[in-house]
Amino acid sequence: MKYFNRKLFRLCAGLFTVMALFVACKKDGNPNDLPTSVPESAYVGQTGAEVIKILAIGNSFSENAIESNLYELAKESGKTVIIGNMYIGGASLGQHAQNATANGSVYEYRKINTEGVKRNFPKVSIATALADEKWDYISFQQASPLSGLADPTQQDLTTVFNYVKSKVNNPEVKYIYHQTWAYAPNTSNTGFANYDNDQTTMYNGIVSVSQNVKNIVPVDIIVPAGTAIQDARTSLLGESFTVGDGYHLNELGKYTAACTWFEALFGTSVVGAKYKPAGISNFEVSVAQNAAHFAVLKSFEITSMADFQVEPAPLQYPVLIDFGNAAPSPSWNQVSSYTEGTKANLKDSVNAFVGISLVITERFNAINTNGATGTTTSLNMPDNVSARNFYGNSRGPLFNGITTPQSVFELSGLVKNITYNFCFFGSRAASDNRETLYTVAGENSGSASLNAGSNATEVACVSNIKPDANGKIKVTVTSGPNNVTSNGWFYINAAKITSNN
């Protein structure tokens, strides 16, 4: 009996050890306990509608494109979706190929469920994510520094595609190639050097690669997010689609990319969709939606959106202008270049484009950083606005090799049958009189002046100016008659525009 018990104990202990090892191995390969298969009942939403399942094998560019807005756009159109993103920051197709071959549990699997709730699962392998859902769409993309280079894509896309195809559990799955976007000219990404630091060169390379993808693997859909962003850049919004690093998308850029995904996937025009993220104006929505639509129609060429304009309308909120190059302030339009031809498309203080454009037609001399801080004026300026100015020298000895008798900027896109009010602030640390004269001219004109020498309290205001027949007003800045400086120094740090509706 003792022998039997000892033998039974050893047998049970052995079985327990095997089971423990099995569970440990299972946990190592699937630490989040994601299902290895999904019942068919999981593919029907609560309303009985089919659930459409989209998986990206990507990086931060797939995060930008599908983790925001795509769910909401689909929901508005009556579609129930699940969105997955296999995320590694900066991951290339080469890295995905290595991870697939090694079955590496190295991804953050980001999943948006049918209710729009996102969960992030760490340490997930591609195989585990493929088994988690019966995916309808699976996308691939190249890392952005390599996205316009043919050889890396040619070398690695086949490996990733074949691996996914061998593991996928939906024989009707459609494959996507996500065409990423070119960098902004001011980008901090060192990969821009692959394209001679030129946006057009980078975009053309991206187009060339995405055109050739179907010769590498049998993808079903190209999502032309790169062309959509490039189309949108031809509008008056210009380089308004990336954050400060010049390559990741801001909220407007993310919305543009998501609109492109929506239309490319579902074959339904996104133009006119009601959903928009908070803080984006109706004009920006129109540009984003139409850029996406144009890109799906013509995925490999730019469609100009130069004719997209904001209809002139009375100002509901003031337009605030910062003349300087400090860190930009919220609610302020920064004009950071002082030379002739500099242009800015202006927003109001709640960051809505108002259709007013500013262009410098006669340059300032340069930028000065000795304006006042802690100002107490009606403009309510932050210090980084008040402390910098554009300055000019109307007479006397050359400075920086030039004199600037006057500096001029022109405002266009104004409503012709109403009047506008202007207030200007000029300041530079100084003990002498540096009177600056501001003249505003449209159909009528007016002038006001202030002493910019160490000014922290005064503004110069001109009211009730009506635009000319073309909807334009010209602002001239020069030295005033009481200016005692031998160079005739004059300054503008900030301006405020309102309308009489």
Buried (B, 14 or more C-beta within 10 A) or exposed (E): EEEEEEEEEEEEEEEEEEEEEEEEEEEEBBBBEBEEEBEEEBBEBEEEEEBBBBBBBBBBBBBBBBBBBBBBBBBEEEBBBBBBBBBBEEBBBBBBBBBBEEBBBBBBBBBBBBEEEEEEBEBBBBBBBBBBBBBBBBBBBBBBBBBBBEEBBBEBBBBBBEBBBEBBBBEEBBBBBBBBBBBBEEBEBEBBEBBEBEBEBBBBBBBEBBEEBEEBBEBEBBBBBBBBBBBBBBBBBEEBBBEEEBBBBBBBBBBBBBBBBBBBBBEEBBBEBEBBBEEBBEBBBBBBBBBBBBBBEEBBEBBEBEEBBBEBBBBEBBBBBBBBBBEBBEBBBBBBBBEBEBBBBBBBBEBBBBBBBBBBBBBBBBBBEBBBEEBEBEBEBBBBBBBBBBBBBBBEEEBEEEBBEBBBBBBBBBBBEBBBBBBBBBBBBBEEBBBBBBBBBBEEBBEBBBBBBBBBEBBBBBBEBBBBEEBBBBBBBBBBEEBEBEBBBBBBBBBBBBBEE
